[in-house]
Amino acid sequence: MDKPKILIVEDEEKIARVLELELTYEGYEVEKALDGLVGFQLFQQGEWDLILLDVMLPGISGIELLRRIRSNDSNTPVIMLTAKDSVEDKVSGLDLGANDYVTKPFQIEELLARIRASLRLHRKPVAEETNQDWLTVGDLRLSEVTHEVMRGDTLIELTPREFDLLAYLMRNSRQVLNREQLLNGVWGYDYYGDTNVVDVYIRYLRNKIDKPHGTPYIHTVRGIGYVLKESK
C-alpha cells in the first residue's frame, strides 16, 4: 500500500520540521511549505491524502489558501492549525470547508489521532479487494493493501511498528517464533537494541487486539517466544 501523502503548510519552521519528523516516523509521506503561495503550488502539483494548514501565513493567508483549495478540490481533508483561539477564524475555516481545527500549542498525539480519523473518514476508494489481500486468523483480519486491522466488526488502530509485528505474526501463524526471529523479521538484521523491545510491542498488541475482545490470539511459549493462533 502507498503511504498516505500529507502536505504541511506552516510558516513557523520549527513547528513544520517537528510535524515533518513525527509524521514521517508514523509512516506518512510528507512535504512542507513555509508560505501560502508555495503551499498552493505544491497542492496543484501533487495528489494529497490530507493537508495541515496554518491560518497565519505569508504570501496568502491560510483562509485564502483553503478557499483556493476548495474551489479545485472538495474532497481532500484539511485540518487547520492556528495560534489564535478565535471563533471567527474557526467559523471562516469551517464555512470554507475545513474538516477539523487544532489550536496551538497542541499535543502531537491529539493531532495524530485527528489525522487518522480524517484519513479514515475520507479514505479514497480502492480497487475491490480479493481474499488474498487479507491475512486471517479466526475473526482477526489484516489487510496489507489498506493497512486495516479488524477484530470482528471492530477497526483496530495500530502504529506502523505494531502493524508490522502483527503482520509478521499472522504470516507465520501457528509457528512459535523466538525474539531473534521477530527482531530480524520486523526490526531488521541491523537492529542492535534491547531484545526486550519485542516483549514491549507484544504487550501493546495484546492490549489492542486481545484484551478488549476476551479471546486471546497471541500466546507465550515459555522459554521460546510467541505464537499467534486461535485459542482451543
C-alpha positions as CSV (number, residue, x, y, z in Angstrom):
1,M,0.0,0.0,0.0
2,D,1.2,3.5,-0.8
3,K,1.9,5.7,2.2
4,P,-0.7,8.4,2.8
5,K,0.6,11.8,1.5
6,I,0.3,14.8,3.8
7,L,1.1,18.4,2.8
8,I,2.1,20.7,5.7
9,V,1.7,24.4,5.1
10,E,3.1,26.1,8.2
11,D,5.4,29.2,8.3
12,E,6.9,28.5,11.7
13,E,9.9,26.5,10.5
14,K,10.5,24.6,13.9
15,I,6.9,23.5,14.1
16,A,6.9,22.5,10.4
17,R,10.0,20.4,11.0
18,V,8.7,18.7,14.1
19,L,5.5,17.8,12.2
20,E,7.5,16.5,9.3
21,L,9.6,14.3,11.5
22,E,6.7,13.0,13.6
23,L,4.5,12.2,10.5
24,T,7.4,10.6,8.7
25,Y,8.1,8.4,11.7
26,E,4.4,7.4,11.7
27,G,4.7,6.2,8.2
28,Y,3.3,9.1,6.2
29,E,4.9,10.7,3.1
30,V,5.3,14.4,3.8
31,E,6.1,17.6,2.0
32,K,6.1,21.1,3.6
33,A,5.7,24.7,2.5
34,L,6.6,27.7,4.6
35,D,4.2,30.2,2.9
36,G,0.8,30.1,1.3
37,L,1.9,30.6,-2.3
38,V,4.3,27.7,-2.2
39,G,1.7,25.7,-0.4
40,F,-0.8,26.3,-3.3
41,Q,1.8,25.4,-5.9
42,L,2.5,22.1,-4.1
43,F,-1.2,21.4,-3.7
44,Q,-1.6,21.9,-7.5
45,Q,1.4,19.7,-8.4
46,G,0.5,16.6,-6.2
47,E,-2.2,14.3,-5.1
48,W,-2.7,14.6,-1.3
49,D,-4.5,12.5,1.2
50,L,-4.6,15.3,3.8
51,I,-3.5,18.9,4.2
52,L,-2.3,20.5,7.5
53,L,-2.9,24.2,7.0
54,D,-1.8,27.1,9.3
55,V,-4.2,30.1,9.3
56,M,-1.5,32.8,9.6
57,L,0.8,32.5,6.6
58,P,2.9,34.9,4.5
59,G,2.1,35.2,0.8
60,I,-1.5,34.3,1.1
61,S,-3.4,33.5,4.3
62,G,-4.4,30.0,5.3
63,I,-8.1,31.0,4.9
64,E,-7.5,32.3,1.3
65,L,-5.4,29.1,0.5
66,L,-8.3,27.0,1.8
67,R,-10.7,28.9,-0.4
68,R,-8.5,28.2,-3.5
69,I,-8.1,24.5,-2.5
70,R,-11.8,24.1,-2.1
71,S,-12.5,25.7,-5.5
72,N,-10.5,22.9,-7.1
73,D,-11.0,20.0,-4.7
74,S,-13.9,19.4,-2.3
75,N,-12.7,16.0,-1.0
76,T,-9.2,16.2,0.4
77,P,-9.4,16.6,4.2
78,V,-7.9,19.8,5.6
79,I,-7.0,20.3,9.2
80,M,-6.5,24.0,10.1
81,L,-3.7,24.9,12.6
82,T,-3.7,28.3,14.4
83,A,-2.2,30.1,17.3
84,K,-5.4,32.1,17.7
85,D,-8.2,30.5,19.6
86,S,-10.6,32.7,17.6
87,V,-14.2,31.9,16.9
88,E,-14.1,34.0,13.8
89,D,-11.2,32.0,12.4
90,K,-12.8,28.7,13.2
91,V,-16.2,29.8,11.6
92,S,-14.4,31.1,8.5
93,G,-12.4,27.9,8.1
94,L,-15.2,25.5,8.7
95,D,-17.5,27.5,6.4
96,L,-14.9,27.3,3.6
97,G,-14.7,23.5,4.0
98,A,-12.1,22.8,6.7
99,N,-12.7,19.3,8.2
100,D,-11.1,20.0,11.6
101,Y,-9.4,22.6,13.6
102,V,-6.5,22.4,16.1
103,T,-5.3,25.3,18.2
104,K,-1.6,25.8,19.0
105,P,0.0,24.7,21.2
106,F,-1.3,21.2,20.6
107,Q,-0.3,17.7,21.8
108,I,1.2,15.7,18.9
109,E,-0.8,12.6,19.9
110,E,-4.0,14.5,19.6
111,L,-3.1,15.8,16.2
112,L,-2.1,12.3,15.0
113,A,-5.4,10.9,16.2
114,R,-7.3,13.6,14.3
115,I,-5.2,12.9,11.2
116,R,-6.0,9.2,11.5
117,A,-9.7,9.9,11.9
118,S,-9.8,12.3,8.9
119,L,-8.0,9.8,6.7
120,R,-10.3,7.0,7.8
121,L,-13.4,9.1,7.1
122,H,-12.2,10.3,3.7
123,R,-10.4,7.2,2.5
124,K,-10.2,7.1,-1.2
125,P,-11.8,4.2,-2.9
126,V,-9.5,1.3,-3.6
127,A,-9.9,-1.5,-6.1
128,E,-12.2,-4.3,-5.0
129,E,-10.2,-6.4,-2.7
130,T,-9.6,-10.2,-3.1
131,N,-9.3,-12.7,-0.4
132,Q,-5.5,-12.7,-0.9
133,D,-5.4,-9.1,0.3
134,W,-6.3,-10.2,3.9
135,L,-4.4,-12.2,6.4
136,T,-7.0,-14.0,8.6
137,V,-6.8,-15.9,11.8
138,G,-10.2,-16.5,13.4
139,D,-12.1,-13.2,13.4
140,L,-8.8,-11.3,13.2
141,R,-8.1,-9.8,9.8
142,L,-5.2,-7.7,8.5
143,S,-5.0,-6.1,5.1
144,E,-1.6,-5.3,3.7
145,V,-3.2,-3.3,0.9
146,T,-5.2,-0.9,3.0
147,H,-3.3,-1.3,6.3
148,E,-6.5,-2.0,8.1
149,V,-6.8,-4.4,11.1
150,M,-10.2,-5.8,12.1
151,R,-11.3,-7.9,15.0
152,G,-14.8,-9.0,14.1
153,D,-16.5,-5.8,13.1
154,T,-14.2,-3.5,15.1
155,L,-11.5,-1.5,13.4
156,I,-8.3,-1.5,15.4
157,E,-5.8,1.4,15.3
158,L,-2.1,0.3,15.3
159,T,1.1,2.2,14.9
160,P,3.3,1.3,11.9
161,R,5.6,-0.9,14.1
162,E,2.7,-2.6,15.8
163,F,1.1,-3.3,12.3
164,D,4.4,-4.8,11.0
165,L,4.7,-7.0,14.1
166,L,1.2,-8.3,13.8
167,A,1.5,-8.9,10.0
168,Y,4.7,-10.9,10.7
169,L,3.0,-13.0,13.4
170,M,-0.1,-13.6,11.1
171,R,2.1,-14.5,8.1
172,N,3.7,-17.1,10.4
173,S,0.6,-18.1,12.3
174,R,0.7,-21.3,14.4
175,Q,4.6,-21.1,14.2
176,V,6.4,-20.5,17.5
177,L,8.8,-17.5,16.9
178,N,11.6,-16.6,19.2
179,R,12.6,-13.0,19.9
180,E,15.6,-13.2,17.5
181,Q,13.2,-14.2,14.6
182,L,10.8,-11.4,15.5
183,L,13.6,-8.8,15.7
184,N,15.0,-9.9,12.3
185,G,11.6,-10.1,10.6
186,V,10.2,-6.8,12.0
187,W,13.1,-4.6,13.1
188,G,15.7,-5.8,10.6
189,Y,19.1,-7.6,10.9
190,D,20.9,-4.3,11.6
191,Y,18.9,-3.7,14.8
192,Y,21.2,-3.6,17.8
193,G,18.8,-2.5,20.6
194,D,17.5,-4.5,23.5
195,T,15.6,-7.6,22.6
196,N,13.0,-6.6,25.3
197,V,11.5,-4.3,22.7
198,V,9.8,-7.4,21.3
199,D,8.1,-8.0,24.7
200,V,7.1,-4.4,24.9
201,Y,5.4,-4.4,21.5
202,I,3.8,-7.8,22.1
203,R,2.2,-6.2,25.2
204,Y,1.0,-3.2,23.1
205,L,-0.6,-5.6,20.6
206,R,-2.3,-7.7,23.3
207,N,-3.8,-4.6,24.8
208,K,-5.3,-3.7,21.4
209,I,-6.3,-7.0,19.8
210,D,-6.7,-9.4,22.7
211,K,-7.8,-7.8,25.9
212,P,-10.8,-5.9,24.7
213,H,-12.2,-8.9,22.9
214,G,-11.8,-11.7,25.5
215,T,-10.3,-14.5,23.4
216,P,-6.5,-14.2,23.1
217,Y,-4.7,-14.9,19.8
218,I,-1.1,-14.1,20.9
219,H,0.3,-16.8,23.2
220,T,3.5,-17.0,25.1
221,V,5.5,-20.2,24.8
222,R,7.7,-20.3,27.9
223,G,11.4,-20.3,27.2
224,I,11.0,-19.9,23.5
225,G,8.9,-16.9,22.3
226,Y,5.4,-16.2,21.0
227,V,2.9,-17.8,18.6
228,L,-0.3,-16.3,17.1
229,K,-3.1,-18.8,16.7
230,E,-6.7,-19.4,17.6
231,S,-7.3,-20.5,21.2
232,K,-8.6,-24.0,21.6
